[in-house]
């Protein structure tokens, strides 16, 4: 699974960039050289007092104290001819240096705490949505995830691919809201899906289980609006077909040759409304589509199709996908990355969570068979 954290490393608590650490040294050398090169009537030495505060942004308490000591020596020793500070000025500079040391110490400890907290948060988020393997059973797969909330790995979108006794099953969903507030719902849905892969023989039963999970989680909560759109896919081991259940989610796309077409799956009600487990028209409808050698299936969330450019136009996924698909016909991961880059160029900043899942079932010519009827 490809997930990118675009937040700069310095803001994440990592060591500051090299230029920040070099800046105090450059200022020290530059100010000293400028003072020596200018007439004695021009006083530049007092600018050296800025070195300790600048060093506090890049160095720890010891490094900042070293810069403070060098500054005091340059200002206090007349023979060096860098500064001519009086006793009162030296006391002021010494106070600034001491304060800078305290600031550096606080910053260093705060950064260490941020790194620790972020490491634990990333571990928790990766436990919810672990990296996707390159192949699950006979199905090659590649996923790409971009959370809308900066500094997070998991938002309101989710996907997973699991192999069980009834074949390889995949889930792509989009829960209400995004960011950290939606992570609990994402974890609940993924847990229910992973159990259903092993226990439920029918894809409709899997959707019903997910629906019951959300209904149970929202029970007893006043004005609870806990719901999610989702699409479930199943690649059975005994037939070259893909079975689909759509719960209010954008339709998957079948990539065949130079074409990209929506899979014929009638969208049902979103999960969490208590409808997925009902019989009759309100229940989930399972569609079945025959696959041919080389076919791939792309499943996405609405963060892709609802992205807009500067003029307000929606991203034309079906128009752009065939060109990208032809270029990366044998590499699902490269296709997912290329699609994200194209989306980013089109929309600039994407404001919603984005999840992409490319599935290549590996159908062989000998296994080709007529499509089964929709259930």
C-alpha positions as CSV (number, residue, x, y, z in Angstrom):
1,X,0.0,0.0,0.0
2,X,1.3,3.4,-0.9
3,X,0.6,6.1,1.6
4,X,2.4,9.4,1.5
5,X,2.9,11.8,4.4
6,X,3.7,15.2,2.7
7,X,4.3,17.1,6.0
8,X,7.9,18.4,6.1
9,X,10.2,16.3,8.3
10,X,11.2,19.3,10.5
11,X,7.5,19.8,11.5
12,X,7.2,16.1,12.3
13,X,9.8,16.4,15.0
14,X,12.7,15.1,12.8
15,X,16.1,16.8,12.9
16,X,16.0,20.3,11.4
17,X,17.2,20.7,7.8
18,X,20.9,21.2,7.2
19,X,20.5,24.8,6.1
20,X,19.0,25.6,9.5
21,X,22.0,24.1,11.3
22,X,24.4,25.9,9.0
23,X,22.7,29.3,9.3
24,X,24.2,30.3,12.7
25,X,27.8,29.5,11.5
26,X,27.3,31.5,8.3
27,X,26.0,34.4,10.3
28,X,28.9,34.2,12.7
29,X,31.5,34.2,9.9
30,X,29.7,36.8,7.8
31,X,29.2,39.3,10.6
32,X,32.8,38.9,11.8
33,X,34.2,39.4,8.3
34,X,31.9,42.4,7.7
35,X,32.9,44.0,11.0
36,X,36.6,43.6,10.2
37,X,36.2,45.0,6.7
38,X,34.2,48.1,7.8
39,X,35.6,51.2,9.5
40,X,35.7,51.2,13.3
41,X,33.1,53.9,13.3
42,X,30.5,51.4,12.0
43,X,29.4,49.1,14.7
44,X,28.1,45.7,13.5
45,X,29.2,43.6,16.5
46,X,25.9,43.9,18.2
47,X,24.2,41.8,15.5
48,X,26.1,38.9,16.9
49,X,23.6,38.9,19.8
50,X,21.2,37.3,17.4
51,X,23.3,34.2,17.1
52,X,22.1,32.3,20.2
53,X,18.4,32.7,19.4
54,X,19.0,31.5,15.9
55,X,21.0,28.6,17.1
56,X,18.2,27.6,19.5
57,X,16.1,26.7,16.5
58,X,18.6,24.2,15.2
59,X,20.8,23.0,18.1
60,X,20.2,21.6,21.6
61,X,21.1,23.3,24.8
62,X,24.8,22.5,24.6
63,X,25.2,23.8,21.1
64,X,23.3,26.9,21.8
65,X,25.4,27.6,24.9
66,X,28.5,27.2,22.7
67,X,27.3,29.8,20.3
68,X,26.4,32.1,23.2
69,X,29.9,31.7,24.7
70,X,31.5,32.5,21.3
71,X,29.3,35.6,21.0
72,X,30.3,36.9,24.4
73,X,34.0,36.4,23.7
74,X,33.8,38.2,20.4
75,X,32.0,41.2,22.0
76,X,34.1,41.3,25.2
77,X,37.7,41.0,23.9
78,X,38.8,44.3,22.3
79,X,41.8,42.7,20.7
80,X,39.6,40.7,18.4
81,X,38.1,43.9,17.0
82,X,34.7,42.4,16.3
83,X,32.7,44.3,19.0
84,X,33.1,46.9,21.6
85,X,30.5,46.1,24.1
86,X,30.3,47.7,27.6
87,X,29.6,45.8,30.8
88,X,25.8,46.5,30.6
89,X,25.7,45.3,27.0
90,X,27.5,42.1,27.9
91,X,25.0,41.4,30.7
92,X,22.1,41.9,28.2
93,X,23.8,39.6,25.6
94,X,24.5,37.0,28.4
95,X,20.8,37.1,29.4
96,X,19.7,36.6,25.8
97,X,22.2,33.7,25.4
98,X,20.9,32.1,28.7
99,X,17.3,32.4,27.6
100,X,18.2,30.9,24.2
101,X,19.7,27.9,26.0
102,X,16.5,27.4,27.9
103,X,14.4,27.7,24.7
104,X,16.7,25.2,23.0
105,X,16.3,22.7,25.9
106,X,12.5,23.0,25.8
107,X,12.4,22.7,22.0
108,X,14.6,19.6,22.1
109,X,12.5,17.9,24.7
110,X,9.3,18.8,22.9
111,X,10.6,17.4,19.6
112,X,11.5,14.2,21.4
113,X,7.9,14.0,22.7
114,X,6.5,14.7,19.3
115,X,8.5,12.0,17.7
116,X,7.4,9.5,20.4
117,X,3.7,10.4,20.1
118,X,3.9,10.3,16.3
119,X,5.6,7.0,16.3
120,X,2.8,5.5,18.5
121,X,0.1,7.1,16.3
122,X,1.6,5.7,13.1
123,X,1.8,2.3,14.7
124,X,-1.8,2.5,15.7
125,X,-2.9,3.7,12.3
126,X,-0.9,1.0,10.5
127,X,-2.5,-1.6,12.7
128,X,-5.9,-0.4,11.5
129,X,-4.9,-0.3,7.8
130,X,-1.8,-2.4,7.3
131,X,0.2,-2.3,4.1
132,X,-1.5,-4.2,1.2
133,X,0.5,-7.2,-0.2
134,X,1.3,-7.2,-3.9
135,X,-0.7,-10.4,-4.3
136,X,-3.5,-12.1,-2.4
137,X,-4.1,-15.6,-3.6
138,X,-4.3,-15.4,-7.5
139,X,-5.2,-11.7,-7.5
140,X,-2.5,-9.1,-7.9
141,X,-3.4,-5.9,-6.1
142,X,-2.1,-2.4,-5.5
143,X,-3.6,0.3,-3.3
144,X,-3.0,4.0,-2.9
145,X,-4.2,6.0,0.1
146,X,-4.1,9.8,0.7
147,X,-5.7,11.1,3.8
148,X,-7.1,14.6,3.6
149,X,-6.0,15.6,7.1
150,X,-2.3,16.5,7.2
151,X,-0.2,14.4,9.5
152,X,-2.4,11.3,9.4
153,X,-2.0,8.0,7.6
154,X,-5.7,6.9,7.9
155,X,-8.8,9.0,7.2
156,X,-12.3,8.2,6.4
157,X,-11.6,5.9,3.4
158,X,-10.7,2.2,3.7
159,X,-9.8,-0.8,1.7
160,X,-8.7,-4.3,2.2
161,X,-8.1,-7.5,0.2
162,X,-8.3,-10.9,1.9
163,X,-8.4,-14.5,0.8
164,X,-10.8,-17.0,2.4
165,X,-12.6,-20.3,1.8
166,X,-14.9,-18.6,-0.7
167,X,-12.2,-16.9,-2.8
168,X,-10.5,-13.5,-2.7
169,X,-12.6,-10.7,-1.4
170,X,-12.0,-6.9,-1.5
171,X,-13.6,-4.0,0.3
172,X,-13.4,-0.3,-0.5
173,X,-15.4,2.1,1.6
174,X,-15.9,5.7,2.6
175,X,-17.3,6.5,6.0
176,X,-19.0,9.6,7.1
177,X,-16.5,12.4,7.7
178,X,-12.7,12.1,7.4
179,X,-9.6,12.4,9.5
180,X,-9.0,11.0,12.9
181,X,-12.7,11.2,13.9
182,X,-13.5,8.5,11.3
183,X,-10.7,6.1,12.2
184,X,-12.8,4.3,14.8
185,X,-15.5,3.5,12.2
186,X,-12.9,2.4,9.7
187,X,-11.4,0.0,12.3
188,X,-14.9,-1.4,13.0
189,X,-15.7,-2.0,9.4
190,X,-12.4,-3.6,8.6
191,X,-12.7,-5.9,11.6
192,X,-16.1,-7.0,10.5
193,X,-15.0,-7.5,7.0
194,X,-12.0,-9.7,7.9
195,X,-14.3,-11.9,10.0
196,X,-16.9,-12.1,7.2
197,X,-14.2,-13.2,4.7
198,X,-13.8,-16.4,6.7
199,X,-17.4,-17.0,7.9
200,X,-20.0,-15.7,5.4
201,X,-20.5,-17.8,2.2
202,X,-22.3,-15.1,0.3
203,X,-21.2,-11.6,-0.6
204,X,-24.6,-10.2,0.4
205,X,-24.1,-11.7,3.8
206,X,-20.8,-9.8,4.1
207,X,-22.6,-6.5,3.3
208,X,-25.3,-7.4,5.9
209,X,-22.6,-8.0,8.6
210,X,-21.0,-4.6,7.9
211,X,-24.3,-2.9,8.0
212,X,-25.1,-4.5,11.4
213,X,-21.8,-3.4,12.7
214,X,-22.5,0.2,12.0
215,X,-26.1,-0.1,13.3
216,X,-24.9,-1.6,16.5
217,X,-22.2,1.1,17.0
218,X,-24.7,3.9,16.5
219,X,-27.4,2.3,18.8
220,X,-28.1,4.4,21.9
221,X,-26.4,7.5,20.4
222,X,-28.8,10.4,20.0
223,X,-29.0,11.8,16.5
224,X,-26.3,9.3,15.4
225,X,-25.6,9.6,11.7
226,X,-23.1,6.7,11.3
227,X,-23.0,5.4,7.8
228,X,-20.6,4.5,5.0
229,X,-20.7,3.8,1.4
230,X,-18.9,0.6,0.3
231,X,-18.3,-1.8,-2.6
232,X,-17.5,-5.4,-2.1
233,X,-15.8,-7.6,-4.7
234,X,-15.4,-11.4,-4.8
235,X,-13.2,-13.4,-7.1
236,X,-14.3,-17.0,-6.6
237,X,-11.7,-19.8,-7.1
238,X,-13.9,-21.8,-9.5
239,X,-15.0,-19.3,-12.1
240,X,-13.5,-16.4,-14.1
241,X,-15.9,-13.8,-12.7
242,X,-16.1,-11.0,-10.3
243,X,-19.1,-10.7,-8.0
244,X,-20.0,-7.2,-6.8
245,X,-22.2,-5.7,-4.1
246,X,-22.5,-1.9,-4.1
247,X,-23.7,0.0,-1.1
248,X,-24.2,3.5,-2.3
249,X,-20.6,3.6,-3.6
250,X,-19.1,4.8,-6.9
251,X,-19.2,1.9,-9.4
252,X,-15.9,0.0,-10.0
253,X,-14.3,0.3,-13.4
254,X,-13.4,-2.6,-15.6
255,X,-10.1,-2.0,-17.5
256,X,-10.1,-4.1,-20.6
257,X,-7.6,-3.3,-23.4
258,X,-7.9,0.4,-24.2
259,X,-11.3,0.9,-22.6
260,X,-12.6,1.7,-19.1
261,X,-16.2,0.9,-18.4
262,X,-18.3,0.9,-15.2
263,X,-19.2,-2.6,-13.9
264,X,-22.9,-3.2,-13.9
265,X,-23.7,-3.2,-10.2
266,X,-26.9,-1.7,-9.0
267,X,-26.1,0.5,-6.0
268,X,-27.9,-0.3,-2.9
269,X,-28.4,1.7,0.3
270,X,-25.3,2.8,2.3
271,X,-24.1,0.7,5.2
272,X,-25.4,1.7,8.6
273,X,-29.0,2.4,7.6
274,X,-30.3,-1.0,8.7
275,X,-31.2,-2.0,5.2
276,X,-28.4,-4.3,4.0
277,X,-29.7,-7.3,5.8
278,X,-33.3,-7.1,4.6
279,X,-34.7,-9.4,2.1
280,X,-36.3,-8.2,-1.1
281,X,-35.6,-5.0,-3.0
282,X,-34.0,-3.3,0.0
283,X,-31.4,-6.0,0.4
284,X,-28.0,-6.1,-1.3
285,X,-28.0,-7.2,-4.9
286,X,-25.0,-9.3,-6.0
287,X,-24.0,-8.8,-9.6
288,X,-21.6,-11.1,-11.5
289,X,-19.4,-10.1,-14.5
290,X,-17.3,-12.4,-16.6
291,X,-13.6,-11.6,-16.7
292,X,-11.2,-12.1,-19.7
293,X,-7.4,-12.5,-19.6
294,X,-5.7,-9.2,-18.9
295,X,-8.8,-7.6,-17.2
296,X,-8.2,-5.4,-14.3
297,X,-10.7,-3.8,-11.9
298,X,-10.2,-0.3,-10.4
299,X,-12.2,0.6,-7.3
300,X,-12.0,4.2,-5.9
301,X,-13.7,6.5,-3.5
302,X,-15.5,9.7,-4.3
303,X,-12.4,11.7,-3.4
304,X,-11.3,10.9,-7.0
305,X,-14.4,11.8,-9.0
306,X,-15.4,14.8,-6.9
307,X,-12.0,16.5,-7.2
308,X,-12.3,19.8,-9.1
309,X,-9.9,21.9,-11.0
310,X,-9.6,25.7,-10.7
311,X,-12.6,26.2,-13.0
312,X,-14.8,23.9,-10.9
313,X,-14.8,21.0,-13.3
314,X,-14.8,17.4,-11.9
315,X,-12.0,15.1,-12.6
316,X,-12.9,13.0,-15.8
317,X,-11.8,9.6,-14.5
318,X,-13.3,7.5,-17.3
319,X,-11.7,9.8,-20.0
320,X,-8.2,9.8,-18.6
321,X,-8.0,6.2,-17.3
322,X,-7.7,4.4,-20.6
323,X,-4.5,6.3,-21.5
324,X,-2.9,5.6,-18.1
325,X,-4.1,2.0,-18.2
326,X,-2.5,1.3,-21.6
327,X,0.8,2.8,-20.4
328,X,0.9,0.7,-17.2
329,X,-0.9,-2.4,-18.4
330,X,1.2,-4.9,-16.4
331,X,2.0,-2.9,-13.3
332,X,-1.0,-2.2,-10.9
333,X,1.1,-0.2,-8.5
334,X,2.4,2.1,-11.3
335,X,-1.1,2.6,-12.5
336,X,-2.3,3.7,-9.1
337,X,0.6,6.1,-8.7
338,X,0.2,7.5,-12.2
339,X,-3.5,8.1,-11.6
340,X,-2.8,9.9,-8.3
341,X,-0.3,12.2,-10.0
342,X,-2.7,12.9,-12.8
343,X,-5.4,13.7,-10.3
344,X,-3.0,16.0,-8.4
345,X,-2.0,17.9,-11.5
346,X,-5.7,18.3,-12.5
347,X,-7.0,19.4,-9.1
348,X,-4.0,20.9,-7.4
349,X,-4.9,20.4,-3.7
350,X,-7.2,17.4,-3.2
351,X,-9.4,18.3,-0.2
352,X,-11.0,14.8,0.4
353,X,-9.6,11.4,1.4
354,X,-8.6,9.4,-1.7
355,X,-8.4,5.6,-1.9
356,X,-7.6,3.6,-5.1
357,X,-7.5,-0.1,-5.4
358,X,-6.3,-1.9,-8.6
359,X,-7.0,-5.6,-8.8
360,X,-5.7,-8.0,-11.5
361,X,-7.3,-11.4,-11.0
362,X,-4.9,-13.3,-13.3
363,X,-7.6,-15.0,-15.4
364,X,-6.2,-17.4,-18.0
365,X,-7.7,-18.2,-21.4
366,X,-8.3,-21.8,-20.5
367,X,-10.4,-20.6,-17.5
368,X,-12.6,-18.3,-19.5
369,X,-16.3,-19.2,-19.1
370,X,-19.7,-17.5,-19.7
371,X,-20.8,-15.0,-17.1
372,X,-22.9,-16.2,-14.3
373,X,-26.3,-14.6,-13.8
374,X,-26.8,-11.8,-11.3
375,X,-28.0,-13.0,-8.0
